[in-house]
Amino acid sequence: MISDDDLFRLAIFLGSVAMLLIVLYHFLEVNAKDDSQSPLSTSSTTATDKKIPVGADPVGFSPAAAISARGSFMAVGLI
């Protein structure tokens, strides 16, 4: 039968292996070369460019600021 100490060492070992595999996966994913050329990736705009309204300051833009500029929370129906 397995003792408590053996079970503890097994749990520590398997947890450590899982964390190393997660770190290895992320390292490989970040450094992978992307060879596919989709029509969306060739355009000069990114997804974040499309989400920020025209004329808004990208650094100071926040959804809360956009709502407060339109009116109070009661007028928008959030509360």
C-alpha positions in Angstrom: 0.0 0.0 0.0 1.2 3.5 -0.7 2.2 5.6 2.3 1.4 9.2 2.9 4.9 10.3 2.2 5.0 8.4 -1.1 1.7 10.0 -2.1 3.0 13.4 -1.1 6.2 13.0 -3.2 4.1 11.7 -6.2 1.8 14.7 -6.0 4.7 17.2 -5.8 6.4 15.4 -8.7 3.3 15.3 -10.9 2.5 19.0 -10.1 6.0 20.0 -11.0 5.9 18.1 -14.3 2.6 19.7 -15.1 3.9 23.2 -14.5 7.0 22.6 -16.6 4.9 21.3 -19.4 2.7 24.4 -19.2 5.7 26.7 -19.3 7.2 24.8 -22.2 4.0 24.9 -24.1 3.7 28.7 -23.7 7.4 29.2 -24.6 6.9 27.2 -27.8 3.6 28.9 -28.6 5.0 32.4 -28.3 8.1 31.7 -30.3 6.4 29.7 -33.1 6.6 31.1 -36.6 3.3 31.9 -38.2 3.5 30.8 -41.9 -0.2 31.2 -42.7 -1.3 34.3 -44.5 -5.0 34.9 -44.0 -6.7 37.9 -45.7 -7.4 39.5 -42.3 -3.7 39.4 -41.2 -2.5 41.2 -44.3 -4.5 44.3 -43.6 -2.8 47.2 -41.8 -5.4 47.5 -39.1 -5.5 45.2 -36.0 -8.4 44.1 -33.9 -7.7 46.8 -31.3 -7.8 49.5 -34.0 -11.4 48.5 -34.9 -12.6 48.5 -31.3 -11.6 52.1 -30.4 -14.1 54.7 -31.7 -12.9 57.2 -34.3 -11.5 60.3 -32.7 -11.0 58.7 -29.3 -7.6 58.8 -27.5 -6.4 55.2 -27.5 -4.4 55.8 -24.3 -7.2 57.4 -22.4 -10.1 55.5 -23.9 -12.2 53.4 -21.5 -15.7 52.1 -21.9 -16.7 53.8 -18.7 -15.5 57.1 -20.1 -17.6 56.6 -23.3 -20.7 55.9 -21.2 -20.2 58.9 -19.0 -19.7 61.1 -22.0 -23.2 60.0 -23.4 -25.0 60.5 -20.1 -25.6 59.0 -16.7 -25.8 55.3 -16.0 -29.5 55.6 -15.4 -30.1 57.1 -18.9 -28.2 54.2 -20.5 -30.1 51.6 -18.5 -27.1 50.0 -16.6 -28.6 50.5 -13.2 
